[in-house]
Amino acid sequence: AVPRTRILATGGASHNKKILQVLSDVFSVPVFTIDTANSACLGSAYRAIHGLVDERNVSLADVVKLAPEPRLAVTPTPGAEEV
């Protein structure tokens, strides 16, 4: 099961496990990534698809369901919240 609260990291920093670990530890949530280059372009493409099918009452959430499944990159370090 995917947690309700999580971080989805994209872009160059998403390839740096140490940065992802800091995010996870600071916010006490797991961090997920997607294997997609140019994630900003991907988001724009989904919005464009949504615009094309908008008259058919298709929600953006339904369009984004076609996105690649994020994968777990890191989880919070036990005890990190105490630091």
N, CA, C and O atoms as a GROMACS GRO file, in nm:
protein
  332
    1ALA      N    1   0.083  -0.119   0.000
    1ALA     CA    2   0.000   0.000   0.000
    1ALA      C    3   0.088   0.125   0.000
    1ALA      O    4   0.188   0.131   0.071
    2VAL      N    5   0.049   0.223  -0.079
    2VAL     CA    6   0.124   0.348  -0.088
    2VAL      C    7   0.076   0.442   0.024
    2VAL      O    8  -0.045   0.461   0.040
    3PRO      N    9   0.170   0.500   0.100
    3PRO     CA   10   0.129   0.590   0.207
    3PRO      C   11   0.056   0.713   0.151
    3PRO      O   12   0.083   0.756   0.039
    4ARG      N   13  -0.036   0.770   0.230
    4ARG     CA   14  -0.110   0.889   0.186
    4ARG      C   15  -0.018   1.011   0.181
    4ARG      O   16  -0.034   1.095   0.093
    5THR      N   17   0.077   1.021   0.271
    5THR     CA   18   0.171   1.132   0.272
    5THR      C   19   0.305   1.080   0.222
    5THR      O   20   0.362   0.986   0.278
    6ARG      N   21   0.353   1.143   0.118
    6ARG     CA   22   0.481   1.102   0.061
    6ARG      C   23   0.536   1.216  -0.023
    6ARG      O   24   0.465   1.312  -0.053
    7ILE      N   25   0.661   1.205  -0.060
    7ILE     CA   26   0.724   1.301  -0.149
    7ILE      C   27   0.752   1.229  -0.279
    7ILE      O   28   0.802   1.116  -0.279
    8LEU      N   29   0.720   1.293  -0.390
    8LEU     CA   30   0.754   1.241  -0.522
    8LEU      C   31   0.862   1.333  -0.578
    8LEU      O   32   0.834   1.447  -0.616
    9ALA      N   33   0.984   1.283  -0.584
    9ALA     CA   34   1.098   1.362  -0.630
    9ALA      C   35   1.122   1.337  -0.778
    9ALA      O   36   1.122   1.223  -0.824
   10THR      N   37   1.142   1.446  -0.851
   10THR     CA   38   1.171   1.437  -0.994
   10THR      C   39   1.288   1.529  -1.025
   10THR      O   40   1.331   1.607  -0.940
   11GLY      N   41   1.339   1.519  -1.145
   11GLY     CA   42   1.449   1.606  -1.185
   11GLY      C   43   1.584   1.551  -1.143
   11GLY      O   44   1.595   1.438  -1.096
   12GLY      N   45   1.685   1.633  -1.161
   12GLY     CA   46   1.823   1.591  -1.137
   12GLY      C   47   1.850   1.544  -0.996
   12GLY      O   48   1.919   1.444  -0.976
   13ALA      N   49   1.797   1.614  -0.897
   13ALA     CA   50   1.823   1.577  -0.758
   13ALA      C   51   1.762   1.442  -0.721
   13ALA      O   52   1.803   1.380  -0.623
   14SER      N   53   1.665   1.396  -0.799
   14SER     CA   54   1.602   1.268  -0.767
   14SER      C   55   1.696   1.150  -0.790
   14SER      O   56   1.665   1.037  -0.752
   15HIS      N   57   1.810   1.176  -0.851
   15HIS     CA   58   1.909   1.070  -0.873
   15HIS      C   59   2.013   1.065  -0.760
   15HIS      O   60   2.102   0.980  -0.761
   16ASN      N   61   2.001   1.156  -0.664
   16ASN     CA   62   2.098   1.164  -0.555
   16ASN      C   63   2.034   1.108  -0.428
   16ASN      O   64   1.951   1.175  -0.365
   17LYS      N   65   2.072   0.986  -0.391
   17LYS     CA   66   2.012   0.919  -0.275
   17LYS      C   67   2.032   0.997  -0.145
   17LYS      O   68   1.946   0.993  -0.057
   18LYS      N   69   2.143   1.067  -0.132
   18LYS     CA   70   2.169   1.142  -0.008
   18LYS      C   71   2.072   1.259   0.006
   18LYS      O   72   2.023   1.285   0.116
   19ILE      N   73   2.044   1.327  -0.103
   19ILE     CA   74   1.946   1.436  -0.099
   19ILE      C   75   1.808   1.380  -0.067
   19ILE      O   76   1.735   1.437   0.014
   20LEU      N   77   1.772   1.269  -0.130
   20LEU     CA   78   1.642   1.206  -0.105
   20LEU      C   79   1.630   1.163   0.041
   20LEU      O   80   1.524   1.176   0.102
   21GLN      N   81   1.740   1.112   0.098
   21GLN     CA   82   1.737   1.068   0.237
   21GLN      C   83   1.715   1.187   0.330
   21GLN      O   84   1.641   1.175   0.428
   22VAL      N   85   1.778   1.300   0.301
   22VAL     CA   86   1.757   1.420   0.382
   22VAL      C   87   1.610   1.462   0.377
   22VAL      O   88   1.550   1.492   0.481
   23LEU      N   89   1.551   1.464   0.258
   23LEU     CA   90   1.409   1.497   0.245
   23LEU      C   91   1.323   1.404   0.328
   23LEU      O   92   1.234   1.448   0.401
   24SER      N   93   1.350   1.276   0.318
   24SER     CA   94   1.273   1.175   0.391
   24SER      C   95   1.287   1.194   0.542
   24SER      O   96   1.188   1.186   0.614
   25ASP      N   97   1.408   1.218   0.588
   25ASP     CA   98   1.432   1.234   0.731
   25ASP      C   99   1.370   1.363   0.785
   25ASP      O  100   1.313   1.364   0.894
   26VAL      N  101   1.382   1.473   0.710
   26VAL     CA  102   1.329   1.602   0.755
   26VAL      C  103   1.177   1.599   0.765
   26VAL      O  104   1.120   1.650   0.861
   27PHE      N  105   1.111   1.540   0.665
   27PHE     CA  106   0.965   1.540   0.661
   27PHE      C  107   0.903   1.411   0.719
   27PHE      O  108   0.781   1.400   0.729
   28SER      N  109   0.987   1.316   0.756
   28SER     CA  110   0.942   1.189   0.815
   28SER      C  111   0.842   1.115   0.727
   28SER      O  112   0.743   1.061   0.776
   29VAL      N  113   0.868   1.114   0.597
   29VAL     CA  114   0.783   1.043   0.502
   29VAL      C  115   0.872   0.973   0.399
   29VAL      O  116   0.986   1.014   0.379
   30PRO      N  117   0.821   0.868   0.335
   30PRO     CA  118   0.898   0.803   0.229
   30PRO      C  119   0.908   0.893   0.106
   30PRO      O  120   0.821   0.977   0.082
   31VAL      N  121   1.014   0.874   0.030
   31VAL     CA  122   1.035   0.949  -0.093
   31VAL      C  123   1.030   0.852  -0.209
   31VAL      O  124   1.096   0.748  -0.208
   32PHE      N  125   0.952   0.886  -0.310
   32PHE     CA  126   0.937   0.806  -0.430
   32PHE      C  127   0.993   0.882  -0.550
   32PHE      O  128   0.998   1.005  -0.549
   33THR      N  129   1.036   0.810  -0.651
   33THR     CA  130   1.084   0.871  -0.776
   33THR      C  131   1.015   0.802  -0.893
   33THR      O  132   0.956   0.695  -0.879
   34ILE      N  133   1.023   0.867  -1.010
   34ILE     CA  134   0.976   0.804  -1.134
   34ILE      C  135   1.090   0.806  -1.233
   34ILE      O  136   1.171   0.900  -1.235
   35ASP      N  137   1.098   0.705  -1.315
   35ASP     CA  138   1.203   0.694  -1.415
   35ASP      C  139   1.160   0.765  -1.543
   35ASP      O  140   1.142   0.701  -1.647
   36THR      N  141   1.145   0.896  -1.535
   36THR     CA  142   1.104   0.974  -1.651
   36THR      C  143   1.192   1.097  -1.661
   36THR      O  144   1.201   1.175  -1.566
   37ALA      N  145   1.255   1.114  -1.775
   37ALA     CA  146   1.332   1.235  -1.798
   37ALA      C  147   1.235   1.349  -1.826
   37ALA      O  148   1.124   1.327  -1.875
   38ASN      N  149   1.277   1.470  -1.797
   38ASN     CA  150   1.198   1.589  -1.826
   38ASN      C  151   1.058   1.581  -1.765
   38ASN      O  152   0.957   1.591  -1.836
   39SER      N  153   1.052   1.564  -1.634
   39SER     CA  154   0.923   1.547  -1.567
   39SER      C  155   0.832   1.669  -1.582
   39SER      O  156   0.710   1.654  -1.582
   40ALA      N  157   0.889   1.789  -1.595
   40ALA     CA  158   0.804   1.906  -1.617
   40ALA      C  159   0.732   1.895  -1.751
   40ALA      O  160   0.615   1.930  -1.763
   41CYS      N  161   0.802   1.846  -1.851
   41CYS     CA  162   0.740   1.825  -1.982
   41CYS      C  163   0.631   1.719  -1.974
   41CYS      O  164   0.527   1.730  -2.039
   42LEU      N  165   0.655   1.617  -1.896
   42LEU     CA  166   0.556   1.511  -1.879
   42LEU      C  167   0.428   1.567  -1.817
   42LEU      O  168   0.319   1.535  -1.862
   43GLY      N  169   0.442   1.651  -1.716
   43GLY     CA  170   0.326   1.713  -1.654
   43GLY      C  171   0.249   1.799  -1.753
   43GLY      O  172   0.126   1.798  -1.754
   44SER      N  173   0.321   1.873  -1.835
   44SER     CA  174   0.256   1.955  -1.937
   44SER      C  175   0.183   1.868  -2.038
   44SER      O  176   0.074   1.904  -2.084
   45ALA      N  177   0.241   1.756  -2.073
   45ALA     CA  178   0.176   1.666  -2.168
   45ALA      C  179   0.046   1.610  -2.111
   45ALA      O  180  -0.054   1.598  -2.182
   46TYR      N  181   0.046   1.575  -1.982
   46TYR     CA  182  -0.077   1.525  -1.921
   46TYR      C  183  -0.184   1.632  -1.918
   46TYR      O  184  -0.302   1.604  -1.939
   47ARG      N  185  -0.144   1.757  -1.890
   47ARG     CA  186  -0.242   1.867  -1.892
   47ARG      C  187  -0.298   1.886  -2.033
   47ARG      O  188  -0.417   1.912  -2.049
   48ALA      N  189  -0.213   1.872  -2.134
   48ALA     CA  190  -0.260   1.886  -2.273
   48ALA      C  191  -0.359   1.776  -2.308
   48ALA      O  192  -0.462   1.802  -2.371
   49ILE      N  193  -0.328   1.653  -2.267
   49ILE     CA  194  -0.422   1.541  -2.292
   49ILE      C  195  -0.554   1.570  -2.222
   49ILE      O  196  -0.661   1.547  -2.278
   50HIS      N  197  -0.545   1.619  -2.100
   50HIS     CA  198  -0.667   1.650  -2.024
   50HIS      C  199  -0.749   1.756  -2.098
   50HIS      O  200  -0.872   1.747  -2.104
   51GLY      N  201  -0.682   1.855  -2.154
   51GLY     CA  202  -0.752   1.958  -2.231
   51GLY      C  203  -0.823   1.900  -2.352
   51GLY      O  204  -0.932   1.944  -2.387
   52LEU      N  205  -0.761   1.802  -2.416
   52LEU     CA  206  -0.822   1.741  -2.534
   52LEU      C  207  -0.944   1.657  -2.501
   52LEU      O  208  -1.038   1.650  -2.580
   53VAL      N  209  -0.944   1.594  -2.385
   53VAL     CA  210  -1.055   1.506  -2.350
   53VAL      C  211  -1.151   1.571  -2.250
   53VAL      O  212  -1.243   1.505  -2.201
   54ASP      N  213  -1.130   1.697  -2.219
   54ASP     CA  214  -1.211   1.765  -2.118
   54ASP      C  215  -1.360   1.762  -2.148
   54ASP      O  216  -1.441   1.748  -2.057
   55GLU      N  217  -1.396   1.776  -2.274
   55GLU     CA  218  -1.539   1.778  -2.308
   55GLU      C  219  -1.606   1.643  -2.284
   55GLU      O  220  -1.729   1.633  -2.285
   56ARG      N  221  -1.526   1.539  -2.262
   56ARG     CA  222  -1.581   1.405  -2.235
   56ARG      C  223  -1.592   1.379  -2.085
   56ARG      O  224  -1.616   1.266  -2.043
   57ASN      N  225  -1.576   1.483  -2.005
   57ASN     CA  226  -1.584   1.473  -1.859
   57ASN      C  227  -1.483   1.374  -1.800
   57ASN      O  228  -1.514   1.300  -1.708
   58VAL      N  229  -1.362   1.375  -1.856
   58VAL     CA  230  -1.254   1.293  -1.802
   58VAL      C  231  -1.173   1.381  -1.708
   58VAL      O  232  -1.127   1.488  -1.747
   59SER      N  233  -1.155   1.338  -1.585
   59SER     CA  234  -1.082   1.418  -1.486
   59SER      C  235  -0.931   1.409  -1.511
   59SER      O  236  -0.882   1.314  -1.573
   60LEU      N  237  -0.860   1.509  -1.460
   60LEU     CA  238  -0.714   1.505  -1.469
   60LEU      C  239  -0.660   1.384  -1.393
   60LEU      O  240  -0.563   1.322  -1.436
   61ALA      N  241  -0.723   1.350  -1.281
   61ALA     CA  242  -0.680   1.232  -1.203
   61ALA      C  243  -0.687   1.106  -1.288
   61ALA      O  244  -0.600   1.019  -1.278
   62ASP      N  245  -0.791   1.094  -1.372
   62ASP     CA  246  -0.802   0.977  -1.458
   62ASP      C  247  -0.694   0.977  -1.566
   62ASP      O  248  -0.642   0.871  -1.601
   63VAL      N  249  -0.660   1.093  -1.617
   63VAL     CA  250  -0.554   1.103  -1.719
   63VAL      C  251  -0.419   1.066  -1.657
   63VAL      O  252  -0.341   0.992  -1.718
   64VAL      N  253  -0.393   1.116  -1.538
   64VAL     CA  254  -0.264   1.092  -1.473
   64VAL      C  255  -0.247   0.947  -1.429
   64VAL      O  256  -0.135   0.903  -1.404
   65LYS      N  257  -0.356   0.873  -1.419
   65LYS     CA  258  -0.346   0.730  -1.386
   65LYS      C  259  -0.262   0.656  -1.489
   65LYS      O  260  -0.214   0.546  -1.462
   66LEU      N  261  -0.244   0.716  -1.607
   66LEU     CA  262  -0.161   0.655  -1.711
   66LEU      C  263  -0.012   0.675  -1.686
   66LEU      O  264   0.071   0.616  -1.755
   67ALA      N  265   0.021   0.758  -1.587
   67ALA     CA  266   0.162   0.789  -1.558
   67ALA      C  267   0.236   0.666  -1.506
   67ALA      O  268   0.175   0.574  -1.451
   68PRO      N  269   0.368   0.664  -1.525
   68PRO     CA  270   0.447   0.554  -1.470
   68PRO      C  271   0.431   0.547  -1.318
   68PRO      O  272   0.421   0.650  -1.252
   69GLU      N  273   0.429   0.428  -1.266
   69GLU     CA  274   0.415   0.409  -1.121
   69GLU      C  275   0.542   0.453  -1.050
   69GLU      O  276   0.651   0.408  -1.085
   70PRO      N  277   0.530   0.542  -0.949
   70PRO     CA  278   0.650   0.582  -0.873
   70PRO      C  279   0.706   0.463  -0.796
   70PRO      O  280   0.632   0.373  -0.757
   71ARG      N  281   0.837   0.465  -0.775
   71ARG     CA  282   0.898   0.357  -0.697
   71ARG      C  283   0.962   0.415  -0.572
   71ARG      O  284   1.014   0.526  -0.573
   72LEU      N  285   0.956   0.339  -0.467
   72LEU     CA  286   1.012   0.382  -0.339
   72LEU      C  287   1.162   0.397  -0.352
   72LEU      O  288   1.231   0.305  -0.396
   73ALA      N  289   1.214   0.514  -0.314
   73ALA     CA  290   1.358   0.539  -0.320
   73ALA      C  291   1.421   0.528  -0.182
   73ALA      O  292   1.522   0.460  -0.165
   74VAL      N  293   1.361   0.596  -0.083
   74VAL     CA  294   1.414   0.593   0.054
   74VAL      C  295   1.300   0.607   0.154
   74VAL      O  296   1.192   0.657   0.122
   75THR      N  297   1.326   0.563   0.275
   75THR     CA  298   1.233   0.580   0.386
   75THR      C  299   1.307   0.654   0.498
   75THR      O  300   1.430   0.657   0.500
   76PRO      N  301   1.232   0.715   0.591
   76PRO     CA  302   1.297   0.788   0.699
   76PRO      C  303   1.391   0.699   0.782
   76PRO      O  304   1.361   0.583   0.809
   77THR      N  305   1.502   0.756   0.819
   77THR     CA  306   1.595   0.686   0.907
   77THR      C  307   1.533   0.678   1.046
   77THR      O  308   1.489   0.781   1.099
   78PRO      N  309   1.528   0.560   1.106
   78PRO     CA  310   1.472   0.550   1.242
   78PRO      C  311   1.543   0.646   1.339
   78PRO      O  312   1.666   0.650   1.345
   79GLY      N  313   1.465   0.722   1.412
   79GLY     CA  314   1.520   0.817   1.509
   79GLY      C  315   1.558   0.951   1.452
   79GLY      O  316   1.602   1.039   1.526
   80ALA      N  317   1.543   0.972   1.322
   80ALA     CA  318   1.583   1.099   1.260
   80ALA      C  319   1.502   1.216   1.312
   80ALA      O  320   1.553   1.328   1.321
   81GLU      N  321   1.376   1.192   1.348
   81GLU     CA  322   1.292   1.302   1.398
   81GLU      C  323   1.343   1.358   1.530
   81GLU      O  324   1.311   1.472   1.566
   82GLU      N  325   1.422   1.280   1.603
   82GLU     CA  326   1.478   1.326   1.731
   82GLU      C  327   1.596   1.419   1.712
   82GLU      O  328   1.630   1.497   1.801
   83VAL      N  329   1.658   1.412   1.595
   83VAL     CA  330   1.775   1.498   1.568
   83VAL      C  331   1.723   1.636   1.537
   83VAL      O  332   1.802   1.727   1.510
   0.00000   0.00000   0.00000
